[in-house]
Amino acid sequence: MKLKGILPVFLALQGVMLGVAWSEPERLVPYNTYNGLPTPIVANDGIAWNIILPWVLYFPDEQAGWQKVTECYLGGLISACFDKGDTLWLVRDNTGYGEIYYTRYDGEVWSEVDTVPVYPFENFNSRVAADSSGGVWVGWITMRFWNRQAAYNRYQDGEWGDPQTATDTLETMEHEFCSITTDALGRVWFGWLKHSPGEYLEARYCDGNSWSDVTTIEANEEEPYGLGLFTLSPDRKGGMWAIWSFRSANDSFQVRASHCDGEAWSEPDTIAEAGNLNDTAWPEADITVDSYGNAWVVWRQALEENDAYGDIYYSVNSGSGWSEPAPVNEHPAVDRFPDIAVDGAGRVWCVWGSTRDDSAGIWASYTTSSSTEETSYPVIRHPTLSVKPSVGGSFTFRVSSPDIRGELLIYDAGGRVVRHLTIRSSQVIRWDGTDEEGYPLSCGVYFVRVESGTSTPTGKVVLIR
């Protein structure tokens, strides 16, 4: 896949020019079908994967291009993630039967298809995400007492818990679960659309122990059914982006976005007027953040009224506002279902379904992200260390910092380092009270120190057995 030999589109961002050229679109699967919606995700090693059932593809490098890894016949519309153990999880609904299925790929074989413990009601629109402590969360809509609520279950230490609701209410209102993701600090975020009456985009997160208050991203009390389902995507500092569509009374669509700094959501920005799409199809927007903190959005854009085709457009925000909308690719075809992800090499992948050359398929194009300026959305600038519990035989350390790299060192009372623990990124780290060789250490007081090159927060624990 080679970049197009065309003049790049230039985006003016506070006087800094960001050149963006997308590669020529490449068809990922060789059959005349959409094969389900495209699901691009990135593994822990930074390699881009695409789940287009039954095909599971990955992109190891430019020379190899997209390669088939395996096939999976789970069927239906799926959600996917990698857990911290590098296992690929796929989740899908069993529409009409109230069940949610999942399977796992460990790099060699798929597990048997099993079911997530859910409520004994209708359950659908499932999504999956992994947390920083090795857990996997599945969220979905459950139809309880003729009302919809956002529900979830968590897989931890080899087993599922009991299903729970994320909305903390049994009031007569409808909550349509929309999105689940994990931020840079390891917190799991849920987002849903509430009808109350009026419409409200809402979100909250769980830090592993407790839930935050519910926050409102946008409220709409004027136009019925104007707010579309939305997607959450973390920034690199512990904050969160939300992207959604808005439909006015005359069926004109907009693409909107908001950013949360960990406390409150910004006023919504209108990124684009997406036009009046054929058969009232929503713009189907999605969002991701690259390693420099630039937020990228893709959506389906209709250039003319009742456009039967549509094209895939994008915009970038490097901290100073959204760039002018521009096409990823223009082609006289029905382009739908865009999705976006950033791999470890800085390639920003856009994947979408398209009907062209008298056949349907999944297509992909990429551009390369670059640094334009320091992002204006910091949340935590220096590492922080929390220890839980402070007394016991094993300990959990939570290190919170933007893209931290370094070590967590365990010292004995005499100042000798007895254990080195590597920090790959902001995460939860566990220590079982052993030394470098895996032997149990003596009971007593030990000190914990983060060595990151920026600051050295410390903590104290008492080891008992």
NUNU-793155 format. One line per 10 residues: number of its first residue (from 1); their letters; for each residue x, y negated, z negated of C-alpha. Coordinates in nm, 2 decimals, padded with zeros to 4 digits. Each point is the difference from the previous one (the first is absolute). Example, Ala and Ser with C-alpha at 12.3 -4.5 7.8 and 13.67 -1.06 7.14 Angstrom:
1 = as = 01.23,00.45,-00.78 | 00.14,-00.34,00.07 $
END
This chain:
1 = mklkgilpvf = 00.00,00.00,00.00 | 00.17,-00.32,00.12 | -00.09,-00.37,-00.08 | -00.17,-00.18,00.29 | 00.23,-00.21,00.21 | -00.22,-00.31,-00.03 | 00.04,-00.34,-00.17 | -00.08,00.05,-00.37 | -00.29,-00.18,-00.16 | 00.13,-00.26,-00.23 $
11 = lalqgvmlgv = -00.17,-00.09,-00.33 | 00.07,-00.33,-00.17 | 00.03,00.05,-00.38 | 00.11,-00.31,-00.18 | 00.25,-00.08,00.27 | 00.14,00.36,00.01 | -00.06,00.18,00.33 | -00.08,00.37,-00.02 | 00.03,00.18,00.33 | -00.24,00.30,00.03 $
21 = awseperlvp = 00.00,00.24,00.30 | -00.20,00.32,-00.02 | 00.12,00.32,00.17 | -00.18,00.15,00.30 | -00.29,00.20,-00.14 | 00.06,00.38,-00.02 | -00.26,00.26,00.00 | 00.06,00.23,-00.31 | -00.21,00.30,00.08 | -00.05,00.16,00.35 $
31 = yntynglptp = -00.37,00.08,00.00 | -00.30,-00.19,00.12 | -00.15,-00.08,-00.34 | 00.04,-00.24,-00.30 | 00.07,00.30,-00.22 | -00.13,-00.19,-00.30 | 00.11,-00.34,-00.11 | 00.38,-00.07,-00.01 | 00.15,00.00,-00.35 | 00.36,-00.14,00.00 $
41 = ivandgiawn = 00.18,00.04,-00.33 | 00.37,-00.02,-00.11 | 00.17,00.28,-00.20 | 00.22,-00.07,-00.30 | 00.31,00.01,00.22 | -00.13,-00.27,00.22 | -00.10,00.22,00.30 | -00.32,-00.10,00.18 | -00.26,00.28,00.03 | -00.33,00.01,00.19 $
51 = iilpwvlyfp = -00.29,00.22,-00.10 | -00.22,00.06,00.31 | -00.17,00.33,-00.08 | 00.08,00.26,00.08 | 00.34,-00.15,00.08 | 00.24,-00.13,-00.27 | 00.28,-00.20,00.16 | 00.31,-00.19,-00.12 | 00.26,-00.24,00.15 | 00.35,00.10,-00.12 $
61 = deqagwqkvt = 00.18,-00.25,00.22 | 00.00,-00.19,00.34 | 00.17,00.28,00.19 | -00.24,00.28,-00.12 | -00.32,-00.21,00.02 | -00.32,00.14,-00.14 | 00.02,00.37,-00.08 | -00.27,00.25,-00.11 | 00.08,00.13,-00.35 | -00.29,00.23,-00.06 $
71 = ecylgglisa = -00.37,00.04,00.07 | -00.29,-00.01,-00.26 | -00.36,00.10,00.07 | -00.16,-00.17,-00.30 | -00.23,-00.18,00.24 | -00.20,-00.32,-00.03 | 00.11,-00.35,-00.10 | 00.29,00.02,-00.24 | 00.21,-00.21,-00.24 | 00.36,00.08,-00.06 $
81 = cfdkgdtlwl = 00.30,-00.08,-00.23 | 00.33,00.13,-00.12 | 00.04,00.07,-00.37 | 00.33,-00.07,-00.18 | 00.10,00.36,00.05 | -00.01,-00.06,00.39 | -00.31,00.22,00.04 | -00.25,-00.12,00.26 | -00.36,-00.01,-00.12 | -00.30,00.00,00.23 $
91 = vrdntgygei = -00.36,-00.07,-00.13 | -00.33,00.01,00.18 | -00.38,00.00,-00.08 | -00.24,00.29,00.06 | -00.27,-00.24,00.11 | -00.35,00.10,-00.11 | 00.12,00.26,-00.25 | 00.16,-00.23,-00.26 | 00.34,00.17,00.00 | 00.34,-00.16,00.06 $
101 = yytrydgevw = 00.27,00.23,00.14 | 00.38,-00.03,-00.02 | 00.31,00.19,00.12 | 00.38,-00.06,-00.05 | 00.31,00.04,00.22 | 00.33,00.06,-00.18 | 00.21,-00.02,00.31 | -00.04,00.37,00.09 | -00.36,00.12,-00.05 | -00.34,-00.14,-00.07 $
111 = sevdtvpvyp = -00.18,00.09,-00.32 | -00.34,00.16,00.00 | -00.28,-00.25,00.04 | -00.16,-00.08,-00.34 | -00.25,-00.24,-00.14 | 00.04,-00.30,-00.22 | -00.22,00.01,-00.31 | -00.28,-00.25,00.07 | -00.34,-00.09,-00.13 | -00.30,00.23,00.08 $
121 = fenfnsrvaa = -00.13,-00.26,00.24 | 00.07,-00.12,00.36 | 00.37,-00.10,00.02 | 00.16,-00.16,00.31 | 00.25,-00.25,00.14 | 00.29,00.15,-00.19 | 00.35,-00.16,-00.02 | 00.33,00.13,-00.15 | 00.30,-00.17,-00.15 | 00.30,00.10,-00.22 $
131 = dssggvwvgw = 00.12,-00.17,-00.31 | 00.35,-00.06,-00.13 | -00.01,00.28,-00.26 | -00.07,00.28,00.24 | -00.38,-00.01,-00.02 | -00.24,00.00,00.30 | -00.33,-00.20,-00.01 | -00.30,00.06,00.22 | -00.27,-00.26,00.01 | -00.34,00.02,00.17 $
141 = itmrfwnrqa = -00.36,-00.12,00.00 | -00.24,00.21,-00.21 | -00.38,-00.03,00.04 | -00.13,00.01,-00.36 | -00.37,-00.05,-00.07 | -00.04,-00.15,00.35 | 00.27,-00.25,-00.06 | 00.35,00.00,00.13 | 00.30,-00.03,-00.23 | 00.38,00.00,00.04 $
151 = aynryqdgew = 00.13,00.33,-00.15 | 00.34,00.16,-00.04 | 00.19,00.30,-00.13 | 00.37,00.04,-00.07 | 00.23,00.30,00.06 | 00.28,00.01,-00.27 | 00.23,00.27,-00.12 | -00.15,00.26,00.23 | -00.37,-00.05,-00.07 | -00.30,-00.23,00.06 $
161 = gdpqtatdtl = -00.18,-00.19,-00.27 | -00.37,-00.08,-00.02 | -00.16,-00.23,00.25 | -00.03,-00.36,-00.12 | -00.16,-00.32,00.12 | 00.22,-00.31,00.07 | -00.28,-00.25,-00.02 | -00.09,00.03,-00.37 | -00.37,-00.06,00.05 | -00.32,00.19,00.06 $
171 = etmehefcsi = -00.20,-00.30,00.10 | -00.23,00.02,00.29 | 00.24,-00.12,00.27 | 00.20,00.15,00.28 | 00.38,00.04,00.00 | 00.16,00.11,00.32 | 00.35,00.13,-00.07 | 00.24,-00.14,00.27 | 00.37,00.04,-00.09 | 00.26,00.15,-00.23 $
181 = ttdalgrvwf = 00.37,-00.08,-00.02 | 00.30,-00.02,-00.24 | 00.18,-00.33,-00.05 | 00.38,-00.06,-00.05 | -00.04,00.03,-00.38 | -00.16,00.35,00.03 | -00.36,-00.12,-00.08 | -00.29,00.17,00.19 | -00.24,-00.25,00.16 | -00.36,00.06,00.10 $
191 = gwlkhspgey = -00.22,-00.22,00.21 | -00.37,00.01,00.09 | -00.28,-00.20,00.15 | -00.29,-00.07,-00.25 | -00.36,-00.09,00.09 | -00.16,-00.16,-00.30 | -00.20,-00.18,00.18 | 00.25,-00.20,00.20 | 00.33,00.15,00.10 | 00.33,00.01,-00.19 $
201 = learycdgns = 00.34,00.14,00.09 | 00.14,00.12,-00.34 | 00.32,00.17,-00.12 | 00.17,00.13,-00.31 | 00.31,00.20,-00.09 | 00.10,00.27,-00.25 | 00.36,-00.01,-00.15 | -00.02,00.36,-00.10 | -00.15,-00.07,-00.34 | -00.28,-00.25,00.05 $
211 = wsdvttiean = -00.20,-00.19,00.26 | 00.03,-00.37,00.07 | -00.30,-00.22,00.02 | -00.20,-00.01,00.32 | 00.10,-00.29,00.23 | -00.20,-00.15,00.29 | 00.18,-00.05,00.33 | -00.29,-00.16,00.18 | -00.37,-00.06,-00.08 | -00.27,-00.03,00.27 $
221 = eeepyglglf = -00.35,-00.10,-00.11 | -00.12,-00.15,00.33 | 00.04,00.24,00.29 | -00.14,00.35,-00.06 | 00.25,00.28,00.09 | 00.26,-00.26,00.10 | 00.29,00.16,-00.19 | 00.16,00.31,00.15 | 00.20,00.27,-00.16 | 00.35,-00.10,-00.08 $
231 = tlspdrkggm = 00.35,00.13,-00.05 | 00.25,-00.07,-00.28 | 00.38,00.00,00.06 | 00.28,-00.07,-00.25 | 00.26,-00.27,00.04 | 00.36,00.06,-00.11 | -00.03,-00.20,-00.33 | -00.29,00.17,-00.18 | -00.28,-00.20,00.16 | -00.27,00.12,00.24 $
241 = waiwsfrsan = -00.15,-00.10,00.34 | -00.36,00.05,00.11 | -00.12,-00.01,00.36 | -00.36,00.02,00.11 | -00.25,-00.11,00.27 | -00.29,-00.24,-00.03 | -00.30,00.00,00.23 | -00.22,-00.31,00.03 | -00.37,-00.01,00.08 | 00.07,-00.03,00.37 $
251 = dsfqvrashc = 00.22,00.31,-00.01 | 00.32,-00.20,00.04 | 00.29,00.17,-00.18 | 00.30,-00.14,-00.20 | 00.30,00.17,-00.15 | 00.08,-00.13,-00.35 | 00.27,00.06,-00.26 | 00.09,-00.08,-00.36 | 00.30,00.06,-00.23 | 00.01,00.08,-00.37 $
261 = dgeawsepdt = 00.30,-00.09,-00.20 | -00.09,00.26,-00.27 | -00.24,-00.24,-00.17 | -00.24,-00.16,00.25 | -00.08,00.00,00.37 | 00.07,-00.29,00.23 | -00.27,-00.18,00.19 | -00.08,00.22,00.31 | 00.18,-00.10,00.32 | -00.17,00.05,00.34 $
271 = iaeagnlndt = 00.27,00.16,00.22 | -00.20,00.02,00.32 | -00.34,-00.05,00.16 | -00.03,00.36,00.14 | -00.28,-00.08,00.23 | -00.34,00.17,00.06 | 00.09,00.36,00.05 | -00.20,00.24,00.21 | -00.26,00.20,-00.19 | 00.09,-00.20,-00.32 $
281 = awpeaditvd = 00.32,00.19,-00.06 | 00.20,-00.15,-00.29 | 00.36,-00.12,00.07 | 00.13,00.30,-00.20 | 00.29,-00.19,-00.15 | 00.29,00.15,-00.19 | 00.30,-00.15,-00.18 | 00.36,00.09,-00.12 | 00.30,-00.18,-00.14 | 00.36,00.04,00.12 $
291 = sygnawvvwr = 00.32,00.02,-00.20 | 00.04,-00.38,00.03 | -00.34,-00.08,-00.15 | -00.17,-00.09,00.33 | -00.36,00.11,00.02 | -00.12,00.14,00.33 | -00.36,00.04,00.11 | -00.14,00.18,00.30 | -00.36,00.00,00.12 | -00.23,00.05,00.30 $
301 = qaleendayg = -00.05,-00.33,00.18 | -00.28,-00.08,00.26 | 00.10,-00.28,00.24 | -00.34,-00.03,00.16 | -00.36,00.03,-00.13 | -00.11,00.36,-00.03 | 00.34,00.12,00.11 | -00.03,00.37,00.08 | 00.38,00.05,-00.03 | 00.17,-00.21,-00.25 $
311 = diyysvnsgs = 00.38,-00.02,-00.06 | 00.22,00.06,-00.30 | 00.13,-00.33,-00.15 | 00.23,-00.08,-00.29 | 00.11,-00.29,-00.23 | 00.29,-00.04,-00.24 | 00.02,-00.19,-00.33 | 00.35,-00.07,-00.14 | -00.12,-00.21,-00.29 | -00.09,-00.32,00.19 $
321 = gwsepapvne = -00.33,00.10,00.16 | -00.12,00.23,00.28 | 00.15,-00.01,00.35 | -00.22,-00.06,00.30 | -00.17,00.33,00.11 | 00.18,00.17,00.28 | -00.05,00.34,00.18 | 00.19,00.31,-00.08 | -00.11,00.13,00.34 | -00.25,-00.12,00.26 $
331 = hpavdrfpdi = -00.16,00.27,00.22 | -00.35,00.04,00.16 | -00.09,00.29,-00.23 | -00.22,00.06,-00.31 | 00.25,-00.06,-00.28 | -00.12,00.09,-00.35 | 00.11,00.10,-00.36 | 00.34,-00.19,-00.03 | 00.22,00.10,-00.30 | 00.34,-00.13,-00.10 $
341 = avdgagrvwc = 00.31,00.11,-00.21 | 00.36,-00.09,-00.05 | 00.27,00.26,00.00 | 00.34,00.00,-00.18 | 00.18,-00.13,00.31 | -00.21,-00.31,00.01 | -00.22,00.11,00.29 | -00.36,-00.14,-00.03 | -00.22,00.27,00.16 | -00.34,-00.07,00.14 $
351 = vwgstrddsa = -00.21,00.31,00.09 | -00.34,00.00,00.16 | -00.25,00.19,00.20 | -00.04,-00.09,00.37 | -00.19,00.12,00.31 | 00.21,-00.06,00.30 | 00.09,00.18,00.32 | -00.34,00.17,-00.02 | 00.10,00.18,-00.33 | 00.00,-00.08,-00.37 $
361 = giwasyttss = 00.29,00.03,-00.23 | 00.21,-00.15,-00.28 | 00.26,-00.26,00.09 | 00.29,-00.15,-00.20 | 00.22,-00.31,00.04 | 00.25,-00.16,-00.23 | 00.19,-00.32,-00.06 | 00.29,-00.06,-00.24 | -00.05,-00.21,-00.31 | 00.26,-00.27,-00.09 $
371 = steetsypvi = 00.05,-00.24,-00.29 | -00.13,-00.35,00.06 | -00.01,-00.16,-00.35 | -00.04,00.10,-00.36 | -00.35,00.11,-00.07 | -00.21,-00.23,-00.22 | -00.18,00.28,-00.18 | 00.23,00.11,-00.29 | -00.15,00.16,-00.30 | 00.29,00.13,-00.21 $
381 = rhptlsvkps = 00.34,-00.13,00.08 | 00.21,00.20,-00.24 | -00.01,00.36,-00.13 | -00.21,00.07,-00.30 | 00.03,00.32,-00.21 | -00.28,00.16,-00.20 | 00.04,00.31,-00.21 | -00.28,00.24,-00.10 | 00.00,00.15,-00.25 | 00.30,-00.14,-00.20 $
391 = vggsftfrvs = 00.02,00.30,-00.23 | -00.02,00.37,00.12 | 00.17,00.28,00.18 | -00.05,-00.14,00.35 | -00.05,-00.35,00.14 | -00.16,-00.19,00.29 | 00.18,-00.32,00.12 | -00.19,-00.24,00.23 | 00.24,-00.23,00.19 | -00.17,-00.28,00.18 $
401 = spdirgelli = 00.18,-00.22,00.25 | -00.01,-00.10,00.37 | 00.19,00.27,00.20 | 00.23,00.08,-00.28 | 00.30,00.23,00.06 | 00.23,00.11,-00.28 | 00.03,00.23,-00.31 | -00.18,00.05,-00.33 | 00.26,00.09,-00.26 | -00.05,00.18,-00.33 $
411 = ydaggrvvrh = 00.25,-00.09,-00.28 | 00.05,00.17,-00.33 | 00.04,-00.20,-00.32 | 00.38,-00.01,00.05 | -00.04,-00.17,00.34 | 00.09,00.30,00.21 | -00.20,00.06,00.32 | -00.16,00.34,-00.03 | -00.24,00.00,00.31 | -00.02,-00.18,00.34 $
421 = ltirssqvir = -00.34,-00.02,00.16 | -00.02,-00.14,00.36 | -00.26,-00.27,00.08 | -00.10,00.01,00.37 | -00.27,-00.27,-00.03 | -00.25,-00.13,-00.25 | -00.12,00.32,-00.17 | -00.07,00.21,-00.30 | 00.30,00.21,-00.12 | -00.02,00.28,-00.25 $
431 = wdgtdeegyp = 00.28,00.12,-00.24 | -00.03,00.33,-00.18 | 00.27,-00.08,-00.26 | 00.28,00.19,00.18 | 00.35,-00.10,00.10 | 00.16,00.00,00.34 | 00.04,00.38,-00.01 | -00.36,00.06,-00.11 | 00.08,00.09,-00.36 | -00.22,-00.14,-00.28 $
441 = lscgvyfvrv = 00.15,-00.30,-00.18 | 00.00,-00.04,-00.38 | -00.28,-00.18,-00.17 | 00.06,-00.36,-00.07 | -00.02,-00.35,00.14 | 00.08,-00.06,00.38 | 00.01,-00.31,00.20 | -00.14,-00.04,00.36 | 00.16,-00.25,00.24 | -00.09,-00.10,00.36 $
451 = esgtstptgk = 00.30,-00.07,00.22 | -00.13,-00.17,00.31 | 00.25,-00.27,00.09 | -00.24,-00.28,-00.10 | -00.08,00.04,-00.36 | 00.03,00.28,-00.27 | -00.31,00.04,-00.20 | 00.03,00.25,-00.29 | -00.22,00.21,-00.23 | 00.04,00.23,-00.30 $
461 = vvlir = -00.14,00.35,-00.06 | 00.02,00.25,-00.28 | 00.05,00.36,00.11 | -00.16,00.26,-00.23 | -00.08,00.37,00.06 $
END
